[in-house]
Amino acid sequence: MTDAIDPVALTQRLIACPSVTPADAGAMAVIAEALEGIGFTVHRFAAGEAPDGPVENLFATRGSGGPHFAFAGHSDVVPPGEGWQGDPFVPEVRGDLLYGRGAVDMKGAIGAFIAAAARTQGHAGTLSLIITGDEEGPATHGTVALIDWMNQRGVRPDLCLVGEPTSTHRLGDMVKIGRRGSVNIWIENEGAQGHVAYPHLADNPIPALITALDALAALHLDDGNAWFQPSNLEITTVDVGNGATNIIPAVAKARINIRFNDEHSGAKLVELVRATVVAHAPNATIRPVISGESFITPPGDFSGLIAASIEKVTGLVPELSTTGGTSDARFLSRICPVVEFGLCNATMHKLDEAVAVPDLYQLSDIYEDIIRRIFRV
């Protein structure tokens, strides 16, 4: 077995795989090779069809019995965009920074965790990795499919750490113990097209939609609570598609997004929006997509253990937070307590995404300490 894995070198190998969702581009093979070399049994399968698939998924396990501690992450990345100083998929170290798409979000964390696992062989219990290629995309054929695969085989971790980039200013300053839910709602109000000079022969759908949107914007959802900021509703687009100056359009459309805390469920918010819209635009229809419900892992032994490891390595006492967007933790929270911790997130999804090389080594040390505390090795 391989006794040592360099987290920087492994991260570089992963960055070199242009795994823009849902492409794999060899990333899972790199992960599988590294894990098999340190005693893991690796299971891989693809799920879904084009255009959102196929998605490569990986579940790896080492050891047996309890406790069962899982690390979760994703090998897919967002498109790099134009304007990088170098090739986004040719990893390059300049000074103390390693540049490349996925360096922070989140190939660096995968590399760091595998390196930590290489240093903690011979533990009691079960250590596993849950890795998907569909976190940055629709998230329909990734972690959800992995959980189904696990359920079919009776596999259920006791605890799960997701390696999302949660740190803000310094590695270790923030840990996520929950996330808000998210729902997108498409609103379409139908009218009747006609000439602007003959409005009595048409039905303009825009005024009613605007009134409905104004009512939605005025909704007070909540004031937040001890662990969550207030829920917020945002109007994200209004579209008519009218290229002429003398036509009353037949349809007006809008879309809203609600990020909500644990005071609400996605379904109840959808019904609130539906009732508000129809009260002002009776002909309107809505189409909701609930991306995920809110969740919270109350502060306790698990988050305390992670905080202790962070403080041991960095000297920082992390803030426990629920801020930010959604992650695959929203799915994993259905099967076990979940906490998120990883690299600094300042450059994720940006041009010239980069991770500090010392942070990769420190993150690997933190992950190693977490493993040792959980398995008492």
C-alpha positions in Angstrom: 0.0 0.0 0.0 1.0 3.6 -0.6 2.1 5.1 2.7 2.0 8.8 1.8 0.0 11.0 -0.6 0.9 14.6 -1.3 -2.4 16.6 -1.2 -0.9 19.2 -3.5 0.2 16.7 -6.1 -3.1 14.9 -6.0 -5.0 18.2 -6.3 -3.0 19.0 -9.4 -3.8 15.7 -11.0 -7.5 16.4 -10.3 -7.4 20.0 -11.7 -5.9 18.6 -14.9 -9.2 16.8 -15.5 -11.6 19.3 -17.2 -14.6 17.9 -15.4 -17.2 20.5 -16.1 -20.6 19.2 -15.1 -21.5 16.5 -16.1 -18.2 15.5 -17.7 -15.9 13.4 -15.7 -12.7 13.7 -17.9 -10.9 11.1 -15.8 -11.3 12.7 -12.4 -13.0 9.6 -10.8 -10.2 7.4 -12.1 -7.6 9.5 -10.4 -9.6 9.4 -7.1 -10.2 5.6 -7.4 -6.5 4.9 -8.1 -5.4 6.9 -5.0 -8.0 5.3 -2.8 -7.3 1.7 -3.9 -3.7 2.3 -3.1 -4.5 3.0 0.5 -6.8 0.1 1.1 -10.2 1.3 0.0 -12.7 -0.8 -1.9 -14.1 1.5 -4.7 -17.5 1.3 -6.3 -18.3 3.4 -9.3 -21.4 3.8 -11.4 -22.9 6.3 -13.8 -26.5 7.7 -13.5 -28.7 9.7 -15.8 -28.8 10.5 -19.5 -28.0 13.6 -21.6 -28.2 16.5 -21.3 -27.8 16.3 -17.5 -25.9 13.1 -17.6 -24.4 10.6 -17.5 -23.0 11.5 -14.2 -20.1 9.5 -12.7 -20.4 8.7 -9.0 -18.0 7.0 -6.6 -18.4 5.3 -3.2 -15.3 4.0 -1.5 -15.0 2.3 1.9 -12.3 1.0 4.2 -12.7 -1.0 7.4 -15.9 -2.4 8.9 -18.3 -1.9 11.7 -18.9 1.2 13.7 -18.4 4.0 13.9 -19.0 4.8 10.2 -17.5 8.2 9.3 -18.0 9.5 5.7 -16.4 12.3 3.7 -18.5 13.8 0.9 -17.5 15.9 -2.0 -17.7 16.5 -5.8 -15.2 16.2 -8.6 -17.2 18.4 -11.1 -16.5 22.1 -11.6 -18.2 25.1 -13.1 -17.2 26.3 -16.6 -13.9 28.3 -16.3 -15.0 31.3 -18.4 -12.6 33.5 -20.5 -9.8 35.7 -19.2 -7.6 33.4 -17.1 -3.9 34.2 -16.8 -3.2 30.6 -17.8 -5.0 27.5 -18.8 -7.6 26.8 -16.1 -7.0 23.0 -16.5 -3.2 23.1 -16.4 -2.5 23.4 -12.7 0.3 25.9 -11.9 1.9 27.0 -8.7 2.9 30.7 -8.7 4.3 31.8 -5.4 2.3 30.2 -2.6 -0.8 29.7 -4.7 -2.0 26.7 -6.8 -4.1 28.0 -9.7 -6.7 26.0 -11.6 -10.5 25.5 -11.9 -11.6 23.4 -8.9 -8.6 24.2 -6.7 -10.9 25.5 -4.0 -14.3 24.1 -5.0 -13.5 21.4 -4.3 -10.8 19.2 -5.7 -8.4 20.6 -3.1 -10.5 19.2 -0.2 -10.7 15.8 -1.9 -6.9 15.7 -2.3 -6.5 16.8 1.3 -8.9 14.2 2.7 -7.4 11.3 0.7 -3.9 12.4 1.9 -5.3 12.3 5.5 -6.8 8.9 5.0 -3.4 7.6 3.8 -1.9 8.6 7.1 -4.6 6.9 9.2 -4.6 3.3 8.0 -5.4 0.6 10.5 -8.3 2.3 12.2 -11.3 0.5 13.7 -14.7 1.2 12.2 -15.6 2.3 8.7 -14.2 5.2 6.7 -15.9 6.1 3.4 -15.9 8.7 0.7 -19.1 9.7 -1.2 -18.0 11.6 -4.4 -20.3 12.8 -7.1 -19.8 14.5 -10.5 -23.1 16.4 -10.3 -22.9 19.0 -7.5 -22.5 22.0 -9.6 -25.2 21.0 -12.0 -28.9 20.0 -11.5 -27.8 17.6 -8.7 -30.3 15.0 -9.8 -28.0 12.2 -10.8 -25.3 12.6 -8.2 -25.6 12.5 -4.4 -29.3 11.6 -4.6 -28.3 8.6 -6.7 -25.5 7.7 -4.4 -27.9 7.8 -1.4 -30.2 5.5 -3.3 -27.3 3.2 -4.0 -26.3 3.2 -0.3 -29.9 2.6 0.9 -30.2 -0.4 -1.4 -27.2 -2.0 0.3 -28.0 -1.0 3.8 -25.1 1.5 4.1 -25.7 4.4 6.4 -22.9 6.6 7.9 -23.1 7.7 11.5 -21.5 11.1 10.7 -20.7 12.9 7.4 -18.2 15.7 6.7 -18.7 17.6 3.5 -15.5 19.3 2.2 -17.1 22.4 0.7 -15.0 25.6 0.9 -16.6 27.1 4.1 -13.7 29.3 5.3 -13.9 33.0 4.6 -10.8 35.0 5.5 -8.5 32.2 7.0 -8.6 28.5 6.8 -10.6 27.3 9.8 -12.5 30.5 10.6 -16.0 29.0 9.7 -17.8 25.7 9.8 -21.3 25.2 8.3 -23.7 23.3 10.5 -26.8 23.9 8.3 -28.0 25.6 5.1 -31.1 27.4 4.0 -33.4 25.8 1.6 -34.0 27.0 -2.0 -37.0 27.1 -4.3 -37.2 28.6 -7.8 -40.7 29.5 -9.1 -41.5 30.4 -12.7 -44.6 32.6 -13.1 -46.5 33.0 -16.4 -49.4 35.3 -16.9 -51.4 35.0 -20.1 -53.3 37.9 -21.8 -54.4 38.5 -25.3 -52.1 40.0 -27.9 -53.3 43.1 -29.8 -52.5 46.5 -31.2 -51.5 49.2 -28.7 -54.0 51.6 -30.4 -56.9 49.3 -29.7 -56.3 48.2 -26.1 -60.0 47.2 -25.7 -59.4 44.4 -28.2 -56.4 43.0 -26.2 -55.6 42.0 -22.7 -52.2 43.2 -21.5 -50.7 40.6 -19.1 -48.0 42.9 -17.8 -49.8 45.2 -15.2 -51.3 42.2 -13.3 -47.9 40.5 -13.2 -46.3 43.6 -11.9 -48.9 43.9 -9.2 -48.4 40.3 -8.2 -44.6 40.7 -8.1 -45.0 43.8 -6.0 -47.1 41.8 -3.5 -44.6 39.1 -3.5 -41.7 41.5 -2.8 -43.7 43.0 0.1 -44.1 39.6 1.9 -42.5 39.4 5.3 -41.4 35.8 5.6 -39.8 35.8 9.0 -37.2 37.5 11.2 -34.7 34.7 11.3 -33.8 32.7 14.4 -30.9 31.6 16.5 -29.1 29.8 13.7 -30.6 31.2 10.5 -30.8 34.6 8.9 -34.2 35.8 7.7 -35.6 34.1 4.7 -35.6 36.2 1.5 -37.5 36.3 -1.7 -35.8 37.7 -4.8 -37.3 38.5 -8.2 -34.6 37.2 -10.6 -36.1 37.9 -14.0 -39.1 39.5 -15.7 -39.5 38.7 -19.4 -42.0 39.7 -22.1 -40.0 39.1 -25.3 -41.7 41.9 -27.1 -39.6 43.2 -30.0 -42.2 45.6 -31.3 -43.3 49.0 -30.1 -46.9 48.7 -31.1 -47.9 45.3 -29.8 -49.5 44.4 -26.5 -47.9 41.1 -25.7 -49.8 37.9 -25.1 -47.7 36.6 -22.2 -45.6 38.1 -19.4 -43.2 35.9 -17.4 -41.1 36.2 -14.3 -39.0 34.0 -12.0 -38.4 34.3 -8.3 -36.0 32.5 -5.9 -36.6 32.0 -2.2 -33.8 31.1 0.2 -35.6 30.0 3.4 -34.7 28.9 6.9 -36.2 26.2 9.0 -39.3 28.3 9.8 -40.7 27.1 6.4 -40.9 24.2 4.1 -40.6 24.5 0.3 -44.1 23.2 -0.3 -45.7 25.8 2.0 -43.8 28.6 0.4 -44.9 27.5 -3.0 -48.6 27.6 -1.9 -48.0 31.1 -0.4 -46.6 32.3 -3.7 -49.4 30.7 -5.6 -52.1 32.3 -3.5 -50.4 35.7 -3.7 -50.0 35.6 -7.4 -53.5 34.4 -8.2 -55.0 37.1 -6.0 -53.6 39.7 -8.4 -53.3 37.8 -11.6 -56.0 35.1 -11.8 -54.9 33.8 -15.1 -51.3 33.2 -14.0 -49.7 29.8 -13.6 -46.7 28.9 -11.5 -44.1 26.2 -11.9 -42.0 25.5 -8.8 -38.7 23.6 -8.4 -37.6 23.0 -4.8 -33.9 22.6 -4.9 -33.6 21.6 -1.3 -35.1 22.0 2.2 -33.3 23.8 5.0 -31.4 21.7 7.5 -29.5 22.2 10.8 -27.1 19.9 12.7 -27.4 21.4 16.2 -24.1 22.3 17.8 -22.9 19.3 19.7 -20.2 16.5 19.9 -19.7 16.3 16.1 -19.2 20.0 15.4 -17.3 20.3 18.7 -14.9 17.6 17.5 -14.3 19.3 14.2 -13.8 22.7 15.9 -11.2 21.1 18.3 -9.3 19.7 15.3 -9.3 23.1 13.6 -8.1 24.8 16.8 -5.3 22.3 17.3 -3.9 22.8 13.8 -4.6 26.5 13.2 -5.2 28.0 16.6 -8.6 29.4 15.4 -11.9 28.8 17.1 -14.3 28.5 14.1 -17.6 30.3 13.8 -20.6 27.9 13.4 -22.7 29.2 10.6 -25.6 28.5 8.2 -24.9 31.2 5.7 -24.3 30.8 2.0 -25.9 28.8 -0.8 -27.0 25.2 -1.0 -24.7 22.2 -1.1 -25.2 18.4 -1.3 -25.3 18.4 2.5 -29.0 19.1 2.0 -29.4 15.5 0.8 -26.9 13.9 3.1 -28.6 15.5 6.1 -31.5 13.1 5.5 -29.4 10.1 6.5 -27.1 11.3 9.2 -25.7 14.4 11.0 -23.7 16.6 8.5 -21.2 19.3 9.0 -19.3 21.2 6.2 -15.7 22.3 6.4 -13.1 23.1 3.8 -10.9 25.7 2.2 -11.2 29.5 1.9 -13.9 30.3 -0.6 -12.8 33.8 -1.8 -11.9 32.6 -5.4 -14.5 29.8 -5.9 -16.2 30.0 -9.3 -14.0 33.0 -10.2 -11.4 33.6 -12.9 -7.9 32.4 -11.7 -9.4 30.3 -8.9 -6.5 29.5 -6.5 -5.8 27.8 -3.2 -2.9 28.6 -0.9 -0.5 25.7 -0.9 0.0 25.9 2.9 -3.7 25.7 3.3 -3.9 22.3 1.5 -1.3 20.9 3.9 -3.1 22.3 6.9 -6.5 21.1 5.7 -5.0 17.6 5.3 -3.7 17.9 8.9 -7.1 18.9 10.2 -8.8 16.1 8.4 -6.3 13.7 9.7 -6.9 14.9 13.3 -10.7 14.6 12.8 -10.3 11.0 11.6 -8.1 10.1 14.6 -10.5 11.7 17.0 -13.5 9.8 15.6 -11.7 6.4 15.5 -9.6 7.1 18.5 -6.3 6.2 16.7 
